[in-house]
Amino acid sequence: MVRLVVLVLFFGLLTACSSLPNSAKHDPRNQQSYEVEGSQEGAASDSSMQDDIVRLDEGNHHPAVQVLLTQAEQARQKGNNQQALSYLDRARQIQPRNSAIFYRQAWLNYQLGELQQAQQLLQRAQVFLRGSSASYAILQRRIQTLQNRVDAKNGL
Amino acid sequence: MTTAKKPTRANKSSIKKTAPKKTAPKKTAANKKKPTPMPTNKSPRSWKQQVWSWLWRLSILFILALGVWLVYLDAQVRSQFDGNKWTLPAKVYARPLSLYPGLLLSSDQLKAELQWNDYKAVSHVVIPGTYGREGREWIIYRRAFSFGDRNENAVKIRLSFAAGRIDQLSVSGQPEGLVRIEPQYIGGIFPAHNEDRELIALQDVPPALVAALIAVEDRGYLDHYGISIRGILRAMKANIAAGRTVQGGSTLTQQLVKNFFLTNERSLRRKVKEAFMALLLELHYSKEEILQAYLNEVYLGQAGRRSIHGIALASRFYFAKNVQQLDLSEVALLVGMIKGPSYYNPFKRPENARSRRDVVLNVMAELNIISAAERINAQGQPVLVAKSGRAGQREYPAFIQLVKRQLQTDYRLEDLQNTGLRIFTTLDPWLQHATETSIQQHVAKLEKRAGFSKPTLEAAAVVTSVDGAEVRAIVGSRRVQFFGFNRALDAQRSIGSLAKPAVYLTALTSGRYDWSSIIDDKAVRVAGQDGSLWQPQNYDKKDHGKVFMVDAMARSLNQATARLGMKVGIGQVVDTFERLGVERTIPPYPSILLGSLSMSPLEVTQMFQTYASGGFAMKPRVIQTLTTSDNKVLTSYAVEGRQAFSPEMMEILRYGLQQVVVQGTGKRLAQAFNTTKIAAKTGTSDDQRDAWFAGFDDRHLGVVWLGRDDNDPMPFTGASGALPIWQSIFEKSGLEPLTPLVDLDWAWVNAYGQPVFEDCGGIRKMPFKSGSLTGREISCGDNKGASGVQIDSVEKEKQGGGSWFDWLF
């Protein structure tokens, strides 16, 4: 929790992004996810080279969402993809407009060969992609990369 | 049974052999007396002989038939008793209540949800299923539960609130990001006879209950072989003494056989069958197995359409407890109720229940199952039953019907009814409660106002989440618990002005209109091909002249909307309906522009969902996860839906829907909620036969319908009839003002609908598609002349359009 607050402040300063009204600050619905661990300044730009996610629980998220992403990643590693998807969907219900979650849902669906579902989820990831932080740029590139792959497969 | 069979077989053979021997000596004696055998003398003997031999033959035949029948019964008993004895209805659960820091949650809701879920408020929270409060801190001992995605152990949750949100959350002493309360059981999908039960193993049943059962229902249970002659004699004696049937002579085994294999028919034939089957059952199965089956089979009451079977379900149903948690008084009551679940129903006839309980306790004390002190103590207790309105006791018929319908597209009905599937749904009990009470309160209030002396109005409502189209609440009738006609799903009613946003959306997507466009609200008449004339009027029967397009929608002007719809083209409007997710075929008649088309509240929800979700067309969804009875996930449903409109277009449309609340037919809401960030539309069909209200905030979309089943007019409009119900639902469940989907460009607009630079005679600020204002904004001084021409040209251009409609004015 403390780490998150520090991180939020850090990015707040970094990007001068303070669009959230004070009253809504605690609402998880309005909190953003950060695609990369931002403990050091250099880390963000290093990771930004990476346009593909490796694990579902990458980055920094609202604590409740983080719990679910971790569980989803554990389930995925055990090969239990259905379960992983259901954790992701629970995360989505907590933050129904979090682009990072839609991206992860799309990513996993893509891995499972569910291209149509991946496509629809990517649309949502794009619609709800907001903000202007460094993390935003990474997520945007990741969404684009995945979109290109889905398009390529669909083209085949 | 073998012992019963063997003697008959032995008789058979001895009969055959001895029969001729018996008659032989008589014959010889006769022969001695009368050497010449006379036919007259011989005939009576052979007549007797014949009768005997026929009797023997008949009895052999009878015994053979009996044998065959017994073999048949035996097969029947064994095949039904082995393996799955019961068809287990699918269990349906609400959504679990997820708790996490930052969650907007009232303590009222938390308390209600815990209580509905059979959590008991206690001062010391030491066992699962209890909760307590210490100042601002809540302690909840969550039960172990197999959620749809995984099993979770019982845990102690601590949480505190700050400013209406969860502030601190810890689980088992450790700070935690997320934890959930197990979902409420909200009903089952039952086979035709609606039997509901929970299975329990004999070792989990308290010994006192088993002892009480045997003591009261069948004292000789452990000694007899399925039927008890002594029991029958005792019952006969008691019945003769009383002059009527006061006691049954059936053993537990016979009762089980009757319930399990036979009908309720009262005939000798059935009684005989029952006796034989009881003997066969005892032959094949142990006393324990039979007892366990009895405890799971026994009928213990009725809850609406649902029949309560088995002590496990009954214990939850009547006392909101596990069987193991029952106290002596409750055990005695439960056992006592077997005699007459309706007559001794503790909800409806507490006095009967109480005296029956005391009788059972007396018997238990007589047989030294309990001590005199225990008896006195238990008899001194009041008959306490669990509150109604809890999970597992009340039902959600409209929701369950939708669950069943959605599942039947993927699963066979038999599997849903038989195999004990677990269905995790999207129902939000708190919202459901808010919706039910809002409908009940307001329908009664409206009837009173209208002076209806008897129930006349009906209502239905659907509430979904805006982003995922998860159905959170659904009510299909003012009688919310009634399994009957589900108006939310099946009432096809004229949607009136709820159609209008689709007309305006068509205009906006055409690229030729903005909300600032000036449209004409002059009277309109359209002749159809068949010569019929369509001439819609405004609700106030007035013409409003030239108006901003947004005002025409906010004020729900019929003439302006009809004109606009004719201009953009009916075919285009029909296309928009389709894009929005309307699945039925819409005929391209002019009258559809004003909602002369019928839809169910659920269909309306699906259409408005696209507005609410920011352009994603989705079917309202009730199933989250489906698992087998041993928790293997069969299907997990996730958010789906194609993007039908751009979020920007939806944001523009939302501005129009918000104006309904700012200045239009939904103005009341702005005052009530102290915000205008609500998107909504009222709808009233011809002659006020239907009143509709559809609206959404940042979390939920609600659609409310009010009308009469006989489709007669009523003195209410969408704003006066349906809006108050919607308002009440959102007041009870909490309203979150809308947040924008995208940023739009805003500009001042002059009286001619043109965007102007600031301080250049603008009268209203309105949104435009981002980038669309470039070069359009007019600077001070040159705005007047051009504008009028522009509007006229739009009108003229479209008026010339050669459709099959004739514009008369």
Interface residues (C-beta under 8 A of the other chain):
Chain A: M1 H26 D27 P28 R29 N30 Q31 H62 P63 A64 Q66 V67 L68 Q82 Q83 L85 S86 Y87 L88 D89 R90 R92 Q93 I94 P96 R97 Q105 Q117 Q120 L121 Q123 R124 V127
Chain B: S98 Y100 P101 G102 L103 L104 G148 D149 R150 A163 R165 P175 E176 G177 L178 S465 V466 D467 G468 E470 G614 G615 F616 Q624 T625 V633 S636 A638 V639 E640 G641 R642 Q643 P647 D698 T739 L741
